[in-house]
Amino acid sequence: LLLSSKDAALTHDRDDLKITLKVFLNEFSINEVDSSIVAIFDELKVDSIEQLIIDFPHSGDDEVDNVWLEKVSTVWKELEKLVSNGKVISIGVADFNLKALKMLVDKADVKPCVNHFSIDGCCVVPPELQSYAAENDIQLLTHNDPHPFPLREVFQTICTLNKDAPVCREIFTPTWAARYSVWIRRRSIMAAKGYIVQFQTRYSVWIRRRSIMAAKGYIVQFQSTE
């Protein structure tokens, strides 16, 4: 399911555009990232994007531990493959504190180009984080996205705006969300933006007269609406 304003972007030459995709992960899953890449390629009719930002699941506290970093690193290695094969030009993270950013930079082959940082609860980015980012050519961009991302609420909002969409039924459950933006180079004008939500529905197959379940599973679908 996609809520977008893509038509304006499709009227421009590809070389004039910068496409950024931010994926809000519910799990440490490269499959969710791959699905979002496929969806944005299909929707915008492109074969690469300039920037991919990953909002990883955060631990229950502010402390970064080795277990969390290992999960991040596992996904990050797969993200590096997206860079090497040309599907993504640069990759970044969201809301990494200084310790987490240092640990990732030390471990990664492809360094994060951006840290999408929330200043909710404070007025400025910590000076130590600013200094480290500057020394390592990491761009700090502020945002006001909630964390964890309110996936169900976004899904409900989209369905409110698209009441006739067949996916807007109780049997469908959203699994992840992503937000994209398309900028016109040299003019700093946003040509398009939108949300992508992936959802799944559960099915079951029963044998008549015997009340025996023969099969069950999940079907994952996408549908575009405007």
Helices and strands as residue ranges (DSSP letters): E 2-4, H 7-10, G 14-16, E 17-24, H 30-44, E 49-55, H 66-84, E 88-94, H 98-107, E 114-118, H 127-135, E 139-143, H 151-161, E 172-184, E 189-207, E 212-221, E 224-225
